[in-house]
Amino acid sequence: MIHAYTCATCAGTGLVNDDSDSSPYQLSATCPDCDGTGIDN
């Protein structure tokens, strides 16, 4: 197991800012949390 820089945790929230959305946060399908571990193979 190694830390994967391409496996972001979105600051641990699973959410990401999106200025194009009326909500301050929205779920980001492109922001995986590696099953909550932040670690990937």
N, C-alpha and C positions, 0 to 999 in steps of 0.2 A: 504493500500500500504506500502510495506517495501522495503528497499534496498536489492537486491539479489546479494550476492557475486558471485553466479554462472552466473550472467547476466552481463558479462564484456562489456565495451564500447571500448575496444582496445585503451585506451588513447584518446577516443573521435574521433578517426579517422575512425573506422570501418575497419581498416587494421591491419595486423599483420606481423611481420618479419618472413621470411621463407628462411633460408640459402640454401634450396634445389631448390629455384627458382631463375632464372636469374635476376628477377626484385627485387628491394629492398623490395617491399611490394606486397602482393597479398590479395585478398578478402578471408576472412576466414569464412567458413560456420559454424564453431564451435565457432565463436565469436559474439554472438547476441548482439544487442544494445537495446533490449526491446522496439522496435518502437521509438528509439531515446531518451528514457527517462532515461535509466540506472536504472529504477526501475521496480520491478516485484511484482506480488501479493504474 
